[in-house]
Amino acid sequence: MNSEFRNWSDVRIFLAVVREGSTLAASRKLGVAQPTVARRIDALEHETRLTLFERDTRGFRPTDAARTMLPLAEAFEAAAKDFGKTTRELTETRPIRITAFSGNFSPRATCIFSEFSEMRPDVRFEFLPGDKVLNLAAGEADIALRLTSSVPDQTLICRKISTARFTLYGSESYARKWGLPDSPKALYGHRFITFQRDDVPPTFHNWLLHHVSAEQIVLSCHEVLLTEAAITAGRGLGIMNVRMAEADDTFIRCFEPPEELSMQHLMLISPQAHRRPEVREFTKFFAPRYAAIFK
């Protein structure tokens, strides 16, 4: 005969009777009827072919078999609590973590987040602005708004937003002192500011080195905002996003954007995040509205 019991809920009743000392006290602890507790203990003993309690007028006293089974029952109880905790965590709405260059979190983009939050007030966002390219596959963020000239990780879900164009810009103070080049062939004698950091592809820096000597690069910045500030101050010419630069009359365009500086503006979603219903709902809502900003 199979001595393995199949009704796991009886473990909870077994533990309650051991701890409380009687089926009556256990029934009060569990909030069930006393006859039900007694019946489940009888069923458990029958199924396991073990005598788990000695009955007398003083209550139920655990036998040696019950004391042997007690640590296993307590381990099961702990596992059941962990199971419940994990399921609660998985069903709770976690924030949608979005990484992008700080300029992408513009007032118009912020309005889209606000519109979605009005529809789904239960969904929270965590914004991770910065130049660093976070690893979506490793769980560093759920969604990235990213400019790239390379093919994105094929495991990521990709939505194309627009084509971003870049070219050289300078300030009025630089133009008065040095003039401005009118083509990539006219860069001799000019001073340049570059953007470089180990965790960002050196696309623009490499383009400059292809067209000018290293001595013409007078400043290398670790942050995009510092690069823009140095251009504004007249320290040199620098490559900027056309859309962002021309929203500020501080910057003067040198020449039309070279095609080789164009980048794809993408919305990338990690597969793990995309399995969450609220993430799928958000991306479906956000992507077309965000793309409309750049048309």
N, C-alpha and C positions, 0 to 999 in steps of 0.2 A: 504493500500500500504506500502511496506517495505521502510522505510526511511534510511536504512543503505547503505552507499556507498561501492562499491566493488573495485574501482580502486585506490589503495593506492598511485600511482604515482601522482594523482591529489592533494594530500596533499602538495607536494613540490611546485606545481604551485600555489596553494592557498596561501602558505606562501610568495612566491615571490611577488605576486600581493599586498598582505597586506603591505609588507615591502617597495616595490618600488612605490606603488601608482597608477600604471597603467599597462595595459597589454603590452604596448609597452616597458616600462622600464623593466618589468619582463621578457619579451622575450629576451632582451639584456642580462640580468643577467643570464638567463638559457641557452642561446645559441640556442633557438628554434624560429620558426616563430611566429610573433604576432597573426595571425589568429588562430594558434594552441592553444596558451594560452587562447585566448578569448573563443574558442570552448570548451576547457576542463573546464573552469569556468562555462560556461552554462550547461555542462553535469553534473557537480558536484551539481549545484543548483537544477537541475531537479531530480537527483537521491536522494538527501537529502530532497527535498521539502522545502528548505530554501532559502531565498534571502540573499546572503552573501555580496553583494556589491551594493551600489547606484552608478549608472553611470551618469556622466555629462561631460561637456566639460573640466572640470579640472582633470578628471580621474576617478578612482574607489575608493570609500570610503567605508571601512568596516562597515557593519550594526552591531546592537547589537548582532545578532546571530553569526556573524563572530567573534566578540570580545569574545563571550562565547566559541567558538570553538578554538580560537587561542592557549590557553595553552595546549589543548589536541594535537593540530597539532605540537606544539613545542616539546612536550614530545615524540611524534612519531618520529620527526626529530632526537632527541637525541638518541632514541633507535636504529634508523636506522644507525646512525654513529657508535654506540657501536657494532652493529651487523657486520658492515663492518670491523671495527678494529679487532674484534675477529676472523673473518674468515681469515683476512690477517695473523694474528698471528699463526693460526692453519695451514695455508698452507706454512708458512715460514719454512725453514729447520732449526730445532733446533740442537744443538750439541748432539752427542751420548755420554752420560756420562758413563765412565767405571771405576769401582772400582776394585782394586786388591792390594795385597801385592807388594811393590815397586820392589821386585825381579822378579815378573812376567812381568814387563815392560822391558824385556831384549832386547839387540840389535836385536836378531833374531825376537822377537815379534814386535819390533818397525818397522822392515822392512816390516812386513805384513801390518801394518797400512799405511805405506808409499805407498805400492803397491795399496792399495785400494784407497787412496787419489788421486793417479794418474788417476785412473779410474773414480772416482767421486770427482772432486775438489770442488764441491758444498757442500759436507758433511764435517762437522766439528766434532772434537772430544774434549771431556773434560776429562782428566785423573785425577782420584781421588786415588792416591796411599796412602797406610797406612794399619795398622793392624786392625783397627776398622771394624767391620762387619756392613755395611750400609744396611738399610732396603729398598729393592727394591720395595716391595708392597706399601710402604709409599712414593715412589717417590724420595728417596734420591740418587738413581742412576738408570741407565737404564739396565746396564749389569754388572755382577760381575764374575770375575775369582777367584774361591774360592776353598780352600781345606777344606774338612769337613768329619767327621766320622759319622755325623748324617744324617737322611733323610731330604732333603731340603723341604722347603715350597711347598706343592703340587700345589699351585696356580701359581708357577713360571714355566717358560719353561726351561727345563734342557737339556744340551748337555754334555755328559761325555767326558773329554779330555784324562785322564790317571789315573793310580793309583799311588799316591805319597807315597814313603817309607821313613821312618825316623829311626834313631838310634842315639846312643850316640857317640859324638866326643870329642876329646881333642886336645891340642896343643903339640908341641914338648917339650916346657918348662915344662908342666904339666907331660908329660910322663917321662921325666928325673927325676923329683922329686918324683912322686908318682906311676909311672907305669900306665898301662891301664887295666881295667877289660876285660876279654875275654868272658863274658856271663852275662845275667841279674842276675845270682846267685852269681856273684863275685863283687858286688858293695859295700860290707862292707869296711869301712875305706876310702872311696873316698869322694871327695867334689863335690857338684853339683850346677849348675846354672839353674834357672828355669825362665820360661816366664809366666807372669800372668797379666791379666787386666780384668776388669769387663765385657767388651763388647765382649770378645773372649772366646769361650768354653775352659775350663781348661783341655783339653785332656792330654797334655804332663805332666803338673804339677801333675795331679792325678796319672798318670803312675809312676812317680818318687816316690810319697808318698806311693804307693803300694809296692815299692821295696826297699826303703831306709827310714831311720828315718828322721824326720823333722830337726834334728840337723845337718844332713849332707848337707842340702841345705843352702849354705853360701850366696847366692845372688839371689834376685828375680828382674827381669827386666820387665819394662813396654813396651819396644819396642823390636822387633826381632833383629834389628841391634845392639842394646846395648847388647843383649844376645850373639850375635856372637862376638862382640868386647871383652866381658869378657872371652869367651872361648879362643879367640886368645891370650889374655894376660895371660893365664894360671891360672885364678882364680878358675877354676873347669871344670867339664865335663858338656856338655849340649846336648839336643836333637836337631838335625838338619835335614833338608831335604837332603836326600842322593845325589840327583842330584846337588843341589846347593853347598853342602859341598865339593863334590869331584871335582868340577870345580875349587877349590882353594886348592893348596897343603899345605896351612897353617894348615888344619884340618886333624886329624888322626882318622880313624874309629876304634871304640872299638870292635864291633862284628856285625854280620849280622843283618839286620833290623828285629825286632820282628813283627810278623804279626799283633798284636793288635795295633801297631802304624801306620799301613797303613791308608791312607785317600784317599777319592775320589777327584780327581781334576775335577771340574765342571765349565761349563760356564752356568750361570743362567741369564735369561732375564725376565724382568717384562712383564706381559701381555699387559699393557698399551703401553710400548715402542715397543713391537712386532707388534702392529697394524700399526706402521709407516713403509712405504715401504722401506725407506733407512736403517732402523734397520734390517729388514728381509734380505735385500740384503747383508748387512755387515756381519751378523751372518753366512749366507750361505757361504760367501767368507772366513771368518776368521777361523771358527771352524776347518775345516780339516787341514788347513795350520798350525794353532797353535798346534793341536794335533800331527802333524808330528814332531814337535820339540822334543816331549817327547818320541818318539818311539826309 
